[in-house]
Amino acid sequence: MNTTLFLEVTFWVGALGMLYAYAIFPALATLFAPRRRALTPGATPSAQTVPITVIIPAYNEESSLPAKIANVLETEYPSSLIDVLVVSDGSTDRTNDIARSFESHGVRLLVQETRQGKTAGLNRALEVARGEIVVFTDANAAYQPSTIATLLRYFDDPRVGLVSGYTAYTVTGTGEVAEATNAYTSLERVIKRAESAWGCCVGADGAIFAMRRTLYRPLREDDINDFVLPLSVVAQGYRCLLADDAWCSEHPGKNFESEFRRQSRITNRSLRALRRHLHLLNPLQFPVFSFFLFSHKVMRFLAPVLMIMSSVVLVVLAIQGEWPYQLLLAVLVVVAALLAVDARSDSPDTWLRRSRLMRMLSAFVTINLAMLNGWWKFVTGQTDVTWQHDRVLSR
């Protein structure tokens, strides 16, 4: 194989790998998903008789917590069956006092005096949880009145171990971050809907999912709970589903820098989780789930690496005088220049930011650069245990 052919093969392997992660795999998953009839609201009369624990992790959430607790207490699910547990992770504001003010409504407070991270708090919470089903949520996630009841109905099937809803991000101001984030999560919903038809949804939405308490296994401090817990449930032989009729609303990060930090943290912790669960990629033991795990997560996290590889090779091919690659490089340089100009602009109303296509490209680049940053942290042994929020409860 001559040098030019080797470079061309390398370029197209990288390009098609990215295309597989973001387009080919979602299309294949949707096309071949079993056409199973989804469980509909009202189908299970026993759904309203299960005691549950709703866990709300909180770090300095005084602006969001009152509305969040009220939001949970106002649910259509019977209040006598709901155990609300607020886990305060070293909060230094009024979070603890606010949680205590709801004690008369059955709300309990679990305090971690020093910051140990969300995962450590969840491990402690599960030790004292009273419900048969545990609902995991965020302090800034607003549920619909029917959300919890909808999640619970899926557990009427004894084979179901975990059920996830999804988050819709509220568009405010120019709405560029929310719009881009919703586009990304919409792709995730398409994939998870297909995975759910097979009973092996890869990952959950951390703001809105529920699982059987007996299936919970203590997490490591650097585990990302909404990824590791579904892996654990599948490994125990139970089904993980997407409840496409259960959703919550949140405000997105304030800007793309905020989303960058979030995606970087998710990538770092997810890569660690994948390394510890490589056995789930064994097609002989997990024939269906291994395919979804590889295609959905492994290929997604490899996408930015493939992007860099293809970009470098593209430059080399263009320098060698290969005209199709010179043309493609020129297009990419123009797009990169436009994104750079947009990123440096202080105006919220430039024509670039009014362009839906440019906002999507900006989000795509931000997410993939964040994943590269997550890879760097993973390779260099850096861990992300705690978090810093910058959002408020959406109504």
Secondary structure by P-SEA (a helix, b strand, c coil): ccaaaaaaaaaaaaaaaaaaaccaaaaaaaaacccccccccccccccccbbbbbbbbbcccccccaaaaaaaaacccccccbbbbbbbcccccaaaaaaaaacccbbbbbbccccccaaaaaaaaaacccccbbbbbccccccccaaaaaaaaaaccccccbbbbbbbbbbcccaaaaaaaaaaaaaaaaaaaaaaaacccccccccccccccccccccccccccccaaaaaaaaabbbbbbccccbbbbbccccaaaaaaaaaaaaaaaaaaaaaccccccccccaaaaaaaaaccccccaaaaaaaaaaaaaaaaaaacaaaaaaaaaaaaaaaaaaaaaaacccccccccccaaaaaaaaaaaaaaaaaaaaaaaaaccccccccccccccc
